[in-house]
Amino acid sequence: MKKIKHPFLITTLLFSVFGLAQDTLTISKNDISKKISENNLQVRIAEKNFQSAKADYNQSKAVFLPNINVSHTGISTTNPLMAFGSKLNQEILTASDFNPALLNDPAKTQNFATKFEIQQPLINVDGFYGRQAAKAKMEAFQLQTERTKEYLELEVSKAYMQLQLAYKAVSVLEKANTTGKANLKLVENYFKQGMLQKTDLLNVQVRVSEIANQLQYAKSNVQNASDYLGFLLNEDTQGKIYKPAEALENSIAIEAINTTLSENRKDIQAMTKSSEAYAKMLKSSKMTFLPRLNAFGSYEMYDKNILGTSAKGYVVGAQLSWNVFDGYKSIGKFEKAKAESQKADAEKDQYTKQSQLELNKTNRQLKDAENKVNLSQLAFEQSQEAYRIRQNRFAQGLEKTTDLLQSETQMIQKELEQLQAVFEYNFTKQYLQFLTK
């Protein structure tokens, strides 16, 4: 007995065999529907966009809520004006402080001031319209988030059907591989008996190799479909592979589907809200030419010691301000807002018309897909019967090997085409439902 001299080679081979083993996770369509809204990254991004727009809307509350500040300031000064004003605020001025010598060259003076300030907007028309614009923008992002979830449901359903189709293709090719090997065994027996030529045997061997190659590609497609489904669900698929709990149906269910474009569709509503937001921004830009009215007030406490409150006072007032001309800045903003509002209206009209075109196109595609399913089903049944006849005739020595191989290839091809046609019909039907949702 020979001893193994290359343990490293054995280890590598074992790793290649066992290291590629994967965990198969069975997953149903209901499972992925529950996970998609919680885990998908695209949904998270859409939700964060909505939260950002909501934060902008909350900022617009400043148009009617007060602005309150509290400060405590301490100074030490020999500046004549500051020193005199500090003593005046502290209410400690005496007749001697009016001595010109002291006024011009005061001693070091300390002053600590605690101040409460409030600013209350009263009439800011541009701010009111700006708040309405922020609200419309927030609602547009909310609708976009909901539409994103609807789209992801469609995309996940498509990915799930692709996984079903990939497994079905593997099943078909495995069956073809078994049939091919059985035919090869039969041809080998005929060849040994001198009933067939070497070329016939080689042709069958080539065909068996082709099926094995196709089967390998089909298994790779299973992994690709599984990886994409894992990406949509935001799950790590390393070392794992998904398997659908439900198999792909070989037939289709014809249903009546609404084919009318609805203005209540979430994305169209979002475009409407976006257009509304730009219209409100245009009005806000117009209102900047009007005056603003704001109230203000403050309560102040002064002392020569920190946090002291020996002297107190308040100020209350209102301000009417009107920016008459700011160097064409406001006019430029208004012109920009007008152009953006008109652009938003045009984009909304364009999007609606494109959606109608897509709906019309998909409606026709559904009818074509239905016709394709019927024809592919008929072609598959005919190819099955043709292969059965040729196989029987071949066993009796009445058919050529090449004819049998051609018939077998055609049958496998027609079965895969029939499965692909079913997939296309089911997805097109779901896409049409998505467009009319």
NORTA-V531516 format. One record per residue. NEAR is the number of other C-alpha atoms within 8 Angstrom. Layout:
NEAR
NEAR
//
This chain:
2
3
4
5
4
6
7
6
7
8
8
8
8
9
9
8
8
7
7
8
7
7
7
8
8
8
10
9
10
6
8
11
10
8
10
13
9
7
10
12
8
7
14
9
8
12
10
8
9
12
8
8
12
10
8
9
12
7
7
11
9
8
10
8
8
9
8
8
7
8
8
9
7
9
7
8
9
11
8
10
6
9
14
9
8
11
11
9
9
13
7
7
8
6
6
5
8
8
8
6
7
10
11
7
9
12
6
8
11
12
14
15
13
13
11
11
11
11
11
11
12
9
7
11
11
12
10
10
12
12
12
10
14
13
11
12
12
12
10
14
13
10
12
12
12
9
10
11
10
9
9
10
10
11
8
13
9
9
11
12
10
10
13
13
12
13
12
11
10
11
8
11
12
9
8
10
11
8
8
12
9
8
9
12
8
8
12
9
8
10
12
7
7
7
7
10
8
7
6
11
13
8
10
14
9
8
10
12
8
8
12
9
8
9
11
8
8
12
11
8
9
11
9
8
13
13
10
9
11
11
9
11
11
9
7
6
9
4
8
9
12
9
12
12
8
6
7
8
6
7
5
8
4
4
4
4
6
6
9
5
9
7
6
6
9
10
9
12
12
13
10
10
12
12
12
10
14
13
11
12
12
12
10
14
13
9
9
10
10
8
10
12
12
12
12
12
11
11
11
11
13
15
14
10
8
7
9
10
9
8
10
9
7
8
7
8
7
8
9
8
7
8
8
5
5
7
5
7
7
11
7
8
9
11
8
8
12
10
8
9
12
8
8
11
9
8
8
12
8
8
9
9
8
8
10
9
8
8
13
9
8
11
10
8
9
11
8
8
13
9
8
9
12
8
8
13
10
8
9
12
8
8
12
9
8
9
12
8
8
12
9
8
10
12
7
7
7
7
10
8
10
8
9
13
10
8
12
9
8
9
12
11
8
12
12
10
9
13
11
9
12
14
11
9
13
9
9
12
9
9
10
13
10
10
9
12
6
//
